[in-house]
């Protein structure tokens, strides 16, 4: 699976999900724009690095929509009827995936906030460290509410996660409106590269 993050005019971005043999998914606009690290890009990197397989992007890789993405059709298909059928099937598949619950969604949300805070607090730019200072109390509270095993695993992963976040965030910040970056959905520990489009 490949996830494409497109920077748009103003404080907007969109996401496309390309899965072999499956309809193209899109979210436009996507939530939580940030100049360096928009919210769903945070989720992708955190889930990838922590091996969260039942979070947003794991659910997409399993054929769902994570209840936030919409099918825009298969490449080369222009049939309204076919798109409607694909959307119904995606909705049924997403409902089946959701039946067992998704503890990864909550874990991803908590880890995303901590990873963002951690990266900001280690940045050389004063304005980014100042942003981290404003998040410190919430980060401390979030860590305190985690189960001990989740907290310890996340804290141990932060140095490696910080390196990955820095690479991706700086790449994203270098894009202009209309440019995009593609990131393959990969398991933790695999070599990564993001392509500018």
DALINUR-V16093 format. One record per pair of residues at least 6 apart in sequence whose C-alpha atoms are under 6 Angstrom apart, sorted by sequence separation. I is the first residue (numbers start at 1). J is the second residue. D is the distance in Angstrom with one decimal. If there is no record, write none. Layout:
BEGIN
i->(I | I)
j->(J | J)
d->(D | D)
END
This chain:
BEGIN
i->(7 | 18 | 32 | 6 | 17 | 32 | 59 | 6 | 17 | 120 | 121 | 5 | 16 | 120 | 5 | 16 | 56 | 73 | 4 | 15 | 121 | 183 | 4 | 15 | 120 | 182 | 3 | 14 | 181 | 182 | 3 | 14 | 181 | 2 | 14 | 117 | 181 | 2 | 13 | 14 | 180 | 181 | 1 | 13 | 180 | 1 | 179 | 12 | 11 | 114 | 64 | 65 | 64 | 27 | 26 | 119 | 25 | 26 | 25 | 25 | 24 | 25 | 23 | 24 | 54 | 24 | 55 | 23 | 24 | 54 | 55 | 23 | 52 | 46 | 43 | 42 | 37 | 36 | 51 | 36 | 51 | 35 | 48 | 49 | 48 | 9 | 8 | 7 | 8 | 7 | 7 | 6 | 7 | 6 | 5 | 5 | 4 | 4 | 3 | 3 | 2 | 2 | 1 | 2 | 1)
j->(13 | 24 | 38 | 13 | 24 | 39 | 66 | 14 | 25 | 128 | 129 | 14 | 25 | 129 | 15 | 26 | 66 | 83 | 15 | 26 | 132 | 194 | 16 | 27 | 132 | 194 | 16 | 27 | 194 | 195 | 17 | 28 | 195 | 17 | 29 | 132 | 196 | 18 | 29 | 30 | 196 | 197 | 18 | 30 | 197 | 19 | 197 | 33 | 33 | 139 | 93 | 94 | 94 | 69 | 69 | 162 | 69 | 70 | 70 | 71 | 71 | 72 | 71 | 72 | 102 | 73 | 104 | 73 | 74 | 104 | 105 | 74 | 104 | 112 | 112 | 112 | 169 | 169 | 187 | 173 | 188 | 173 | 187 | 188 | 188 | 177 | 177 | 177 | 178 | 178 | 179 | 179 | 180 | 180 | 180 | 181 | 181 | 182 | 182 | 183 | 183 | 184 | 184 | 185 | 185)
d->(4.7 | 5.5 | 5.6 | 5.5 | 6.0 | 4.9 | 5.9 | 5.2 | 5.0 | 5.4 | 4.8 | 6.0 | 5.5 | 5.4 | 4.7 | 4.4 | 5.6 | 5.5 | 5.5 | 5.6 | 5.2 | 5.0 | 5.1 | 5.3 | 5.3 | 5.4 | 5.8 | 5.7 | 5.9 | 5.3 | 4.7 | 4.6 | 5.2 | 5.9 | 5.1 | 5.4 | 4.6 | 5.1 | 5.8 | 5.2 | 5.8 | 5.9 | 5.7 | 5.8 | 5.2 | 4.7 | 5.9 | 6.0 | 6.0 | 5.9 | 5.8 | 5.9 | 4.3 | 5.0 | 5.4 | 5.5 | 5.8 | 5.4 | 5.3 | 4.5 | 5.7 | 5.9 | 5.9 | 5.6 | 6.0 | 5.5 | 4.5 | 4.9 | 5.6 | 4.9 | 4.5 | 4.4 | 6.0 | 6.0 | 5.9 | 5.9 | 5.2 | 4.9 | 6.0 | 4.9 | 5.3 | 5.8 | 5.7 | 4.6 | 5.3 | 5.3 | 4.6 | 5.2 | 5.4 | 5.7 | 5.8 | 5.9 | 5.9 | 4.1 | 5.4 | 5.4 | 5.6 | 4.3 | 5.5 | 5.2 | 5.7 | 4.2 | 5.8 | 5.8 | 5.5)
END
